[in-house]
Amino acid sequence: MKRTLFISMLLCLCALVANAQTQDVGIQGYYVSGHIQHGELKVGSDDPREFTQIGVYPGRAEIHITQPETGTCTFTFYNNSSGCTLQSRYDRYVVLNVNSGVPSGRAAILEVECEGKYLKIEIYPMN
């Protein structure tokens, strides 16, 4: 009886892990800005949201896409008087210049599309 219960529990655990691995979580990645070396774009690796917000420090900031792992990503950047400007655009990441002294509350918007998945990132300069 104990053995049957143990095997049943083990099979259920395997099914849960297999289901979690096939869950589509959309676009994932990280950003580098100031003293934040690798901030997650979305909190938690299983977050399926298509929208997120990040704060970046004056200077250079990079936004890297890690999921999906293959394919080319397209980036559309809107400045919105935020003090952020797009410096470089590559297949899997962008480099931004962030000016200091920008009034708070102004956000740039970066729209990312990879393999049919979409993520809108609001980027807030921090002083």
C-alpha positions as CSV (number, residue, x, y, z in Angstrom):
1,M,0.0,0.0,0.0
2,K,2.8,2.4,0.9
3,R,4.7,1.5,-2.2
4,T,1.6,2.2,-4.4
5,L,1.0,5.5,-2.8
6,F,4.7,6.5,-3.2
7,I,4.7,5.6,-6.9
8,S,1.4,7.5,-7.4
9,M,2.9,10.6,-5.8
10,L,6.1,10.3,-7.8
11,L,4.1,10.1,-11.1
12,C,2.0,13.1,-10.1
13,L,5.2,15.1,-9.4
14,C,6.7,14.1,-12.7
15,A,3.5,15.3,-14.5
16,L,3.6,18.6,-12.7
17,V,7.3,19.2,-13.6
18,A,6.6,18.3,-17.3
19,N,3.7,20.7,-17.4
20,A,5.7,23.5,-15.9
21,Q,8.5,23.1,-18.4
22,T,6.1,23.4,-21.4
23,Q,4.3,26.5,-20.0
24,D,4.7,29.4,-22.4
25,V,5.9,32.4,-20.3
26,G,6.4,34.8,-23.2
27,I,9.4,37.1,-23.4
28,Q,11.9,37.0,-20.5
29,G,15.2,38.8,-20.0
30,Y,17.2,41.1,-17.8
31,Y,18.6,44.6,-17.8
32,V,21.9,46.1,-16.7
33,S,21.9,49.7,-15.3
34,G,24.2,51.4,-12.9
35,H,24.8,49.2,-9.8
36,I,22.0,46.8,-10.9
37,Q,24.0,44.2,-12.8
38,H,21.3,41.8,-13.8
39,G,17.8,43.0,-12.9
40,E,15.0,40.7,-14.2
41,L,12.6,42.3,-16.7
42,K,9.7,40.5,-15.1
43,V,9.8,39.3,-11.5
44,G,9.8,35.5,-11.4
45,S,10.8,33.3,-14.3
46,D,7.3,32.0,-14.8
47,D,5.6,35.4,-15.2
48,P,3.6,35.4,-18.4
49,R,2.7,39.2,-18.4
50,E,3.1,41.2,-21.6
51,F,3.9,44.4,-19.8
52,T,6.5,45.4,-17.2
53,Q,8.2,48.5,-15.8
54,I,11.9,49.1,-14.9
55,G,14.0,51.9,-13.5
56,V,17.3,52.7,-15.0
57,Y,20.1,55.0,-13.7
58,P,21.8,57.8,-15.8
59,G,24.4,56.5,-18.2
60,R,24.4,53.4,-20.2
61,A,21.6,50.8,-19.8
62,E,21.2,47.5,-21.6
63,I,18.1,45.3,-22.0
64,H,18.7,41.7,-23.0
65,I,16.2,39.1,-24.1
66,T,16.8,35.5,-23.0
67,Q,13.5,33.8,-23.8
68,P,12.7,32.7,-26.4
69,E,16.2,31.5,-26.8
70,T,16.3,31.6,-30.6
71,G,15.2,33.9,-33.3
72,T,15.5,37.6,-34.0
73,C,13.7,40.1,-31.9
74,T,12.4,43.4,-33.2
75,F,12.4,46.5,-31.0
76,T,10.3,49.6,-31.3
77,F,11.4,52.5,-29.1
78,Y,9.4,55.6,-28.1
79,N,11.2,58.3,-26.2
80,N,8.2,60.3,-24.8
81,S,10.5,63.0,-23.5
82,S,12.0,60.6,-20.9
83,G,15.6,61.5,-21.4
84,C,16.3,58.0,-22.7
85,T,17.7,57.6,-26.2
86,L,18.3,54.4,-28.2
87,Q,22.0,54.0,-28.9
88,S,22.2,50.6,-30.5
89,R,19.9,47.8,-31.5
90,Y,21.0,44.2,-32.0
91,D,19.2,40.8,-32.5
92,R,18.7,40.1,-28.8
93,Y,19.4,43.3,-26.9
94,V,19.3,47.1,-27.0
95,V,21.6,49.7,-25.5
96,L,20.2,53.0,-24.2
97,N,21.7,56.3,-23.1
98,V,19.9,57.6,-20.0
99,N,20.3,61.4,-19.4
100,S,20.4,62.7,-15.8
101,G,18.1,65.4,-14.5
102,V,14.9,64.3,-16.2
103,P,11.7,65.1,-14.4
104,S,10.3,62.1,-12.6
105,G,7.3,60.3,-14.1
106,R,8.5,60.4,-17.7
107,A,8.8,57.0,-19.3
108,A,10.3,55.7,-22.5
109,I,8.5,52.7,-24.0
110,L,10.3,49.7,-25.6
111,E,8.1,47.2,-27.5
112,V,9.7,43.9,-28.1
113,E,8.4,41.1,-30.4
114,C,10.1,37.7,-30.6
115,E,8.8,34.6,-32.3
116,G,5.2,35.9,-32.2
117,K,5.5,36.9,-28.5
118,Y,5.1,40.5,-27.3
119,L,6.4,42.5,-24.3
120,K,5.9,46.2,-23.6
121,I,8.6,47.7,-21.3
122,E,8.1,51.1,-19.6
123,I,11.5,52.5,-18.8
124,Y,11.8,55.1,-16.0
125,P,15.0,57.2,-15.6
126,M,16.0,57.3,-11.9
127,N,18.3,60.0,-10.3
